[in-house]
Each structure stands twice: as structure tokens, then as C-alpha cells.
Amino acid sequence: MDHSVTRRKACRLAISAAGATLAAVVLSACSNSASGMSGKARLNVGVRSDIVGFSERNPNNGKYYGFEIDLANELANRLGYGGCSFTSVTPETREEMLSSGKVDCLIACYSISDERKKLFDFSAAYYTDSVILVVENTSLIQSFSQLKGGTIGTVSGTNAAPQLAAKFLELGLSDGIPRQQDAKSGNIDYDTWHLSQYASYAELSHALESGDVDAMATDGAIAKTYLDGERTVLPDFGINPQRYAVATQKGSELSPKIAAEVRSMLKDKTIDTLIQKWN
């Protein structure tokens, strides 16, 4: 027997075994990185990054803060996940992000509506709000009726636009019939008022400041971010309710689990405690 050949074979086997061990270690490290330090999967939640008190991303450290962030972390913990991964969404992108599976759920100031319930499953509402109108003090607008003939701004992808049209009709200030609509911008001309839509609340706020719109329509919780001593909420206008809930893919296995945990958090007052923390 050639002992040098035997030694070479043994050496190759040892190297092969070492390589396999190293590969296993690398794969294990990658797995832990994707699942979190606990080794458990993380709940990928679509959240807003620009709503003070609800969900805000610190640009310096990339961390998210707010009531909805705490709610998401508590929900993930109760469901047995290893934590949350947060993905920023906007009113224009959030539905696509959820329907395509880029996020597991939405906790993003996303309100329940009959139309949305055809697309997604919803938990019980964890927060109830109202659409309000904000004006610049220099406009001297003090009531909703003064907006007849004016321009109201909203953010694309929100419920505010159709609700505004219904409110004008309800109060007898408009017939509610769109005269002309720009498919690209979403802007609509009605008989007695004009609707302008913007991609973000920051752009809408700038439009109000510059006078491009006479009033901005937004949820009360979101308006807090853009209110200051130069602006006023119209006291005679409000559309109730805007009921924020956790949205999941229609018929998904996650839907009943999330629904059950949200009900539990409402029952044991966890959600009330979180709301009080951030108010």
C-alpha cells in the first residue's frame, strides 16, 4: 500500500469536513441575521415614518417611535415572533406593499372602509379619529361654508376625498358630481369647489402655506404634525369616524391571529395604556 496516497486521501477528507462545518456555521449565522437574534421569524410591519406620536422614523439612527410602533412590537411579542421589522409606507404605496406580500400587515393610520374591506382583512379598530380641515390664520377662513368656491387639498390614497364630496353634498353646498378629473394628479373639479391631491402630507402642508390650497383635509392625529400658531382647525367641520385597524392580506392565516390579539389588547386595556403614553 502507498502510505503517501492514503495520507493525501485522509487530508482531503479532513479539509472537506472542515469546509462543511464552516458552511454550516455561515448558513446558521445568515439564518439568525434574517430571523433576529432569538432565531425566531420577525413580523414585517408596514408603518408610516412621518406621523408624530403615531409612527415616526428618526433620520439620525433609523429607529421608529410612536404609539403604532409600540402596538406593533406588543402584537409581535404576543404572536410569538422574534420582534418586528419595520418598512415605511405612504398612503399611495401601502396597499400595494400589503397585497404583494412585501409587508405582513399594515399598522399605518390605515382606516377601515367598506371598499378596503373588499381587498383586505381588518382587526378591530384600535383608534378612532376624525377628518378635520386646517387653514392658515391669514386666510381669515373661519367656517366650512367659506370654502365654497375654494380649493381643498388632500393626500392621494386617503379616504378624505370622497368623504369631502359627501360632506359638501350633505350640507347643500354642492351637487357632489365631478365635472372634470385629472387622471394623473387625481385633482377633481366640482360645481362649487376644487379638490387637489398631493403625494405626501409635507407637500400638502407646503401647498397650504403657499396658498395653493385654501384648506388641508387630514385625520386629526396626522394634523398634529403640521399645526402651529399660524394655523387653525375649522371648528364646524368633522367627518367621523376614521377607525384605524391592523390590515392583513385577505384570507391569510395571519388575519384571525392578529384579530384575536388586538381584541385581547383592547380588552385588557393595553391599547388604552399605549394611547395615553403617546398623547
KAWOTA-V556256 format. One record per run of one state. SS is the DSSP state (H for helix, E for strand, C for the rest). FROM is the first residue (numbers start at 1). TO is the last residue. If there is no record, write none. Layout:
ss=[SS | SS]
from=[FROM | FROM]
to=[TO | TO]
This chain:
ss=[C | H | C | E | C | E | C | E | C | E | C | H | C | E | C | H | C | E | C | E | C | H | C | E | C | E | H | C | H | C | E | C | H | C | E | C | E | C | E | C | H | C | E | H | C | E | C | E | C | E | C | H | C | H | C]
from=[1 | 3 | 36 | 43 | 48 | 50 | 52 | 55 | 58 | 64 | 66 | 67 | 80 | 84 | 89 | 94 | 100 | 105 | 107 | 111 | 112 | 114 | 118 | 120 | 123 | 127 | 137 | 140 | 144 | 148 | 151 | 156 | 160 | 171 | 180 | 182 | 188 | 190 | 194 | 199 | 201 | 211 | 215 | 220 | 227 | 231 | 234 | 239 | 245 | 247 | 250 | 253 | 268 | 270 | 279]
to=[2 | 35 | 42 | 47 | 49 | 51 | 54 | 57 | 63 | 65 | 66 | 79 | 83 | 88 | 93 | 99 | 104 | 106 | 110 | 111 | 113 | 117 | 119 | 122 | 126 | 136 | 139 | 143 | 147 | 150 | 155 | 159 | 170 | 179 | 181 | 187 | 189 | 193 | 198 | 200 | 210 | 214 | 219 | 226 | 230 | 233 | 238 | 244 | 246 | 249 | 252 | 267 | 269 | 278 | 279]
